[in-house]
Amino acid sequence: MAAKKKPVWKVEVGDEAPDFELPATGDAAGKGGPAKRVRLSSFRGKKNVVLAFYPAAFTPV
């Protein structure tokens, strides 16, 4: 029997992050350059990646 997949919102410390894709904010960001997309899985096994989450970032407190 296959292992049951855990919902992505139940990721715990030490778990492998689920794959996702986001728009890149490189040198051409906001300057009319081509929009690029970055996928987390493209770094797997090549570079270390740190994911940081800031709930309510840039909102007045």
C-alpha positions in Angstrom: 0.0 0.0 0.0 1.4 3.5 -0.9 2.2 6.0 1.8 -0.5 8.6 2.4 0.7 12.1 1.2 0.7 14.8 3.9 -1.1 18.1 3.0 1.3 20.9 2.1 0.0 23.1 5.0 1.2 20.4 7.5 4.9 20.7 6.6 7.0 20.3 9.8 10.6 21.2 10.7 12.9 18.9 8.8 10.4 17.9 6.1 11.3 18.3 2.5 9.6 21.4 1.1 7.0 20.8 -1.6 7.9 22.0 -5.1 6.6 25.4 -6.1 7.2 28.0 -8.8 7.4 31.8 -8.3 8.2 34.9 -10.5 11.9 35.8 -10.2 13.0 39.2 -8.9 16.4 39.4 -10.5 18.3 42.3 -12.0 15.6 43.0 -14.6 12.8 43.1 -12.1 10.7 46.3 -12.6 12.8 47.4 -15.6 10.8 45.9 -18.4 12.9 42.8 -18.7 11.5 39.4 -19.5 9.5 37.8 -16.7 11.3 34.6 -15.5 9.9 31.9 -13.3 11.9 30.0 -10.7 11.0 26.5 -9.6 12.3 25.1 -6.2 13.0 21.7 -7.7 15.6 23.3 -10.1 17.9 23.8 -7.1 17.5 20.3 -5.6 20.8 18.6 -5.3 22.7 21.6 -6.7 22.4 24.4 -4.1 21.2 24.9 -0.6 18.0 26.9 -0.3 16.6 28.7 2.8 12.9 29.3 2.8 11.8 32.1 5.2 8.2 33.1 5.8 7.2 36.4 7.3 3.5 36.4 8.2 2.0 39.9 7.6 5.2 41.3 6.3 5.1 44.9 5.1 1.7 45.5 6.9 1.3 48.1 9.6 1.1 46.6 13.1 
